């Protein structure tokens, strides 16, 4: 076999297993060997679930041997971001606050994937409570980018993306509050999708900012991404924000091209701050769009300049409320004190890291008496204006295209002491979360040997069209580079 099994795409492995060319255990063991080879360098995982994965793979093989269908994703090793509750498996959110916490239930997306035969390799590393753009804020140590171990994998789903890029999983689940699926997918040369708000259940997703958080797939190509979305999307009565809509057949509708589509390019996302390689790669992708028959035209979303400021009022405000539950009484860590208030203070001081404390303080201040209208109220008005910008743009265009991040992956430690510089790495992705629309990132080139991501934004519930455009661009770009890591690369 010329290519290691861990390097193959999920749909390729599924076809091989159904043709009985390879077993689920052979696929899993290929991934385990890769984990043993590179995990010490990459640190993609907080918890590995070897026994559970072996049981799932064995079960898939037994069902296949009977000539039956073992489930849509049976036997395909997956990484699950440690922000999703997994029954009987520790869920830490990358925080000492939840160290040792073992949920008694599965998140809805996990439950749906278990029914489809999921083989979970482990819980992927992440920025603490999903707050960060580099996975350097994990209480369990940073994850490194498989393309260059001196650089970050992006965040906060950096562990999920690094696991797939390094071959330590075939695909992964992440969560996206301000770009936390798309930015790490961009930094690691993968496809990552942030669905429409409400399309995927948030039940069992540990909340950071409830009006922004969404679960989504990270994969090696658009087809895998579409397949995973089709399994996790859909109405969930346990999530009051879940949309009750009919789902289209995402994996079956990827072909068809983009001829005649109108593609808008927001000028605000193509201005200063882009590195030369990012600009060149995105402009080349736009040229290919035109060659495929799409009409490409610049457009303006005039309130995007205020998106970052609004986000860093709204998200911390929601975080300060959501994280109030970690008080030493109900979940995880407890540090005793002389009285209840002292116990609260000691527990939160010991359990939260610096970035989480920074955002709790920002959010508490923005919500405090006398400042609520000046900060939180104004930020909500800006959010409405941004939503209106997108609504007007989608009256003229089918999709919008931009870089996913202004730069490729930056060096570990480069922005740790400068939170504002770190926040700017999400400047292209945050508007999508504020508007609640879907967006996908796919690799479109290299700069200094590091992947560059192309972001395609779609109309609300426009995932089908979005994935079709992404698939056409994926074929035209023909990006085949892989990180050179370990003995065989990924």
N, C-alpha and C positions, 0 to 999 in steps of 0.2 A: 504494500500500500504506500504510494508515493507521498501522500499527505496524512499527517497524524489526524486521528479522529477528532481530537479536541479543537482542531483548526477549522473543521467543517461547519457549515451553517446548519441550523436546526432542521430545515426542510430537507436538506440532503441526507442527514442522518435518519430522518423518519422514513424516507424512501428506501434507504439501505436496510433498515430494520424490517420493514414490511416485505422486502424481497429476501429476507433471511440471509443477507450478506454479512451482517454484523449483529451482535446481540446488544441489548441495553447494558449489560454488565461490561462488555468490552468497551463501549463508549464511556461509561462511567470510570472504568479503570484507567483509560487514557487520560481523562481529566484529572484523576487522582495523582497519576504520575507527574502531570504538569504542575499540580499544586505543590507536590513535594519538591519539584525542581525550582520553582520561581517564587513561591509564597514568601519565603524568607526575605526576598528582596522587595517584592511589590507590596505585601501586607494588604491584600484585598479584603480579607475576612476578619470579623471579630469572633465569630463562632462557626466551626465546621460541624456538619451533621452527617458524619460518615455512616453511622449505623442506619439512620433513617434513609439515606440515599441508597445504600446497598439493598435494603428491603424493597424500596420502590422499584429499583432496577430489576431485582429478582422477580417481583410481581409482574412487571411488564413482560419479561421473558416467558414466564409461565403462561400468560394469556396469549402471547404470540404463538407459543408452541401448540396451543389448542386451536389455532387458526382464527382466533377472535380479535376484536379491536381492543387494545389495552387503554385507549384514551388518546385524545388529540396530541398531547405533549409527552406521552409516556416515554421514559427512557432518555429524555433530553436534559442533561444536567443544567440546573439553573441557580443563579445567585439571587437572593432576596434581600433587599435593603433592610437594614436593622431598625427601620422606623415602622415596619409592618408587624403586627402581632402574629405570632406563630405558636399555636397550642403546644405546650410542653417543651418549647425551645426558647432559650433566653432572648429577650428583646431589650436592648440597652439604649437605643437611639444614640449610640456613641458617647454616652454620658455615665459618669460615676453615680449620678442620681438614680439611675435605673439598673445599675450593676446587680446581677442576681435576680432580677425580675423575670419570672417565667409566666407568661399569660396562660389563662385557662381556656382561651378561645382563639380561633383564627380570624384574621381580617377577611373580609368578604372576597377580596381578590385571591388571597391564599387558599381559601376554602374552594373557590371555583377551580383553581389550578390543581389542587389535590384531587378533585373529582375527575379532572382530565388526565390524571396520572403523573403529576409533577414529580421530578426527581430533584429535590433541593440539596445542593451541595453545602450551602451554609448561609449565614447572615452577613451581608456585606458591610464593610466599614463605611463611615459617613461622618460629615461634620456634625458636631453635637446638636441634637434636636433639629437637624437639617439647616443649621445656620452657618453658612460659609460658602466659599467659592473655590475651595482648594483641598478639602478633606484634611487640612492641617489642624482643624479644631476638634478632632476626635480625641476623647479622653484615653483612647487605647493606642494612640500613636498615628502618625500620618500614613496615608497610602501614597505610593510612588507611581509615576506614569510609566507604563511598560515601554513607551517609545524612547524615554530618556529618564533614567532613575533619579536624576537630579532635578526633575521637574514634577509639578503637581499634576494629578489626573483630572483636575476640576472638582467642583463640589455642588451640592452636597452628596450627590450619588457617585462620588469618585470611586468608592470601593466596587460598586456594581459595574461601572464602566471599565475599570482596570481589570477586573476579573474576566470580563469577556475579551478585552483586547489581549490579555496575556494568555488566554486559553484555559483559564481556571474555571470557566463556565462557558456554556454555549450561548446563553442569553441571560437576561437579568430583568428584575423589576427595580425601578427607581421611583422617586417622587420629585415633583417639580413645583416649587413655590415662587421662584423668581428666575428659573432657568436651570434648575438642579438636575434635570435629565439632559437637556440639550447642550449645555456648556460642557459637562464631562464627556458626552458623546462626541462633541467637536474636538476636545483636547485629546481624545483617545482613538479618533478615526473610526467612529461607529455611527449607527443610525439610532436616534433617540426621539421619541414622540411624546409631547405633552398634549393630552386629549382636551377636548372641550370641557370646561368646568361642569361637573355633574354627570358626565358620560360614564365615568368609572367611580365605583363606590369608594367613599373615604372611611367606611366603617372598619375600625381596627387599624387605621393609619394614625399613629400618634400625632396629634395636632401641633403644628407650628403656627400657621396663619390660616384659619379655617376657610376664609373666603377666597384663598389663593391656591391652596394645596391641591394637587392632583397626582394620582398614581399613573405610571405609564411604562412602556417597554423600552429596553435598550438591547440592540441586536446587531448582528454583523451585516444585515442587509434589510431592505425595505420589506421583502416578502416575509421574513421572520417577524419583523415588527408588526405587520398587518395580522399575522396569525395570532400573535400573543394578544394584540388588542381585541381581536374577535372573541377571545376567551375570557377576558377580564371586564369588558364593557357590559353595560346593561343595568336595568333598574334594580335597585335594592331598597326594599321598604325600611330597612334599618338605618338608612341614611336619608335624612329629610331633604337634602339638597340633590339627591339622585334624580336624574331625568328619566321619565317613563316614555321612552321613544323606541320605535322599531329600528333594529340594527341592520344596516346593509351588509352584504357579504364581502367584508374587506379583502380577504386573501384572493377571492375569485375575480376581483374587478380591478386588478392593477394594470392590465394592458390597455392599450387604446391611445397612448401618446398624448401630446399636448397641443397638437395642431389647432389653431384657432383660439386658443386660450389667451386671455389678457393678463399679463403679468405686470404688477406695479412694483416699483423700486422706491421705497421711502427715502427721500434725500437726507432726512435727518439721521438715518442709520448708515449713511455712506460718507459722512463728513470726517472731521478731524478725529484723530485717535486710532484710525486703522493703520496697522503696520503694512508696509509695501506688499508683502507676500499675501496677506489677507485680501487686500484690495485687488491685486492681480488675479488671484484665484476666483474671487466672486465675480469680477468682471468677465473672466473667461467663461464661467458658468452661465452668466446672462447672455453672452454671445451664443453659446450652445442652445440656450432657450429659443433664441431667434431662429437659429438654423433648424430647429425642430418644428418650426411653424408657429410659435407663439408670438404675440405682439408684446414687446417689452417697452415700458414707458415709465419715466420718473413720475413720482407723485409726492405730495406733501401731507404729512400728518403733524400739523403745527404744534400740537401740545405734547409731543413726545419728549421735548426737552425737559419737561417737568416730571416725567415718569419716575425717574430714579428718586427724586426728592419725595414724591408722593408715596412711593413704595416703602421708603425707609421711615415713614411715619405710620403707615397702615399696618405693615407686617409686624414691626415691633409692638404696636399697640395690641394687636391680636395675640401676639406671643406672650405679652405680659399678663394677659388674662388667662390664656390657656395653661401657662406654666405655673399659675398660682396653686394648682392642685398638688404640686410637689412640695409638701410641707413637713415631711417626716412622719405623717400619720397614715396616709392612704397608700402610698406607693414607695417602693425602693428604700433608699438610704434614710437613716434616722440617726442624728447625732444628739445625744441627750444634753439638756441644759438645766439650769436651776429652776426655771418655770417654763410654761408653754411657749411664750414669746422668744425666750432665749433658745429653746429647742428649735423653733422655726428658723431663727436667724443662723444658728450654727449649721443646721442641716443644709440650708440653701447656699451658705457660704462654702461649705465643703463639697456639695454635690454638683454645682454648676461651674463651668469654665468661664474664662474671661469674656468670650464673644457672647455667650448667652446672657451673662450679667449685663454686658453693655446694652444689649437689645431690650432686656427687661427694663432697665433704667430709662432708655429712650422712650419705650412704649408707655411706661407709667407716667412719665413727665407729660407726654402728649395727651394723655387721658385725664390729667389732673384738673381739678377745679380752677377755672380761670384761663386755662390754656386749651381746653378741649376744642372750642370753636376755632381758635386761631390756628391750631395745627391739624387735629384729626378731621374736623369739619371741612377745612380748606382742602385737605388731601382727598377727601371723598368727592369734593366738587371737581378736582383735577381728574380723578378717575373717571367721572362721568364724561368729561370733555374728551378724554382719550378714547373712551368707548365710542363716542360720537364720531371721532376722527376715523376709526376703523370702519364704522357702519357706512360712512360716506364713501370711503375708499372701496369697500366691497360692492358698492353700487356700480362702480366702473370696472373693477378688476376681479378676476376669478381667484387669484392668489397674490400675495405680496412676498417679496424675496429680499433678504438682507444677509450680511454675515451673521453667524451665530455668536461669535465673540470678536471683539476688535483685534485680538492678538491670539497667537497660538499659546500653548501651555507655558506658563512662566515658571521661574525657578522656585524650588522649595525655599521658604523663608523670605522671598523677595518682597512680599507685601504684608507680612505678618504684623509689622509695626505701623502700617499705614492702612487702617480700615477703609478709608475713603477710596484709596487706590484699588483695594480689593473689591469694594462694592461696584466700581466702574466696570469690572470685567463682565458684569451682567447687564450692561446698559442696553444691549440689543434684544435681550430675552424678556426682561421685566415687563415691558408694555403688553406682551401677550397675556401674562397672568392677570394684569389689571383689567384687561378687556374680557378675559374668560374664554378666549378663542383657542383653537388648536394650532400647533406648530410642530414641525419636524426638522431635525438637523441631520444632515448627511455629509460625508467627507467630500471636498471638492478640490483638494490640492494639498501641497506641502509648502511650508516655509522653514528653511533651515532644517529640513528633515522631520518637521513636526506637522501633524495634520491641521488642516484648516476646515472649519465647518460652514456649510451653507444652510441658512434657515429659510424655510418656506412656511408662510403663515396662511391659514385658511379661514373661511367663514365659520360661524358657530355651527357645530355638527357637520362640518365639511371634511371630515377625516377621509372619506372615500376619495374625493377629488384630490385632496392633499397627498395621499399616498400614491395615487396614480401619477401625479406630477413628479413626486419624489422618485418613483420607479423609473420614469422616463429619463429624468436627470441622472439617476444612478447608472443607467445603461450608457448614456451619452458620455458621462465623465469617466467611466470605466476605471475607477480608483481601485487598484489592487495592492497597494503598499501595505505592509504589515510591520509591526515593531520587531526589531531584532533583539530578542530576549531569550536567554537560556541557550540550549543546544540547537533547537530547531526553529526558533522564532515562533510567532503566534499566528 
